[in-house]
Amino acid sequence: MESTDIEKLKYPIGKYERPQVITRETIDRWIGEIEEFPSILRKQVSGLTEKQLSLHYRPGGWMVRQVIHHLADSHMNSLTRFKLSLTEENPVIKPYKENLWAELPDGKEADINISLLMLEGIHKRWAYLLGRMKPEQFERAYIHPERKSPQKLDGVLGLYAWHCNHHLAHIKQALEKGK
């Protein structure tokens, strides 16, 4: 398989690109995507068989089950990062080894409903917070040790709206491949 094919499988909707200008309308759209994602995901994965949950979206990629559990892990961390950024001045966040988390028993074997329930709660809480943030609060930032510059919350919000759609596309890709 050529590297361009692998890139398309890795990034079926393309890589996230932070817009130069982020308007209130853009922020509101992203908040809506965050709010709606758990129900969209639940509809997509409702009734999947164990065989379907074990499908991989690309060679060397995660199983559908791992993608679902990763979403809960990632979005739980993101909500925490938002809250840290809103209550501390440029906090340095702790990265986590998502590939190793995906290999733990709860990532490889657990019932997906555990993570679907987590996502419903996390996203309700997250959307509630996001919808009540003042414009200047979206300018707040955190420091990610692997990045060179502060990560402003407006762009981070866009990244996580993209992240929802990115992994939803992975799940669709795996299910289509498994037909």
Secondary structure, 3 states (H helix, E strand, C coil): CCHHHHHHHHCCCCCCCCCCCCCHHHHHHHHHHHHHHHHHHHHHHCCCCHHHHCCECCCCCCEHHHHHHHHHHHHHHHHHHHHHHHHCCCCECCCCCHHHHHHCHHHHCCCHHHHHHHHHHHHHHHHHHHHHCCHHHHHCEEECCCCCCCEEHHHHHHHHHHHHHHHHHHHHHHHHHCC
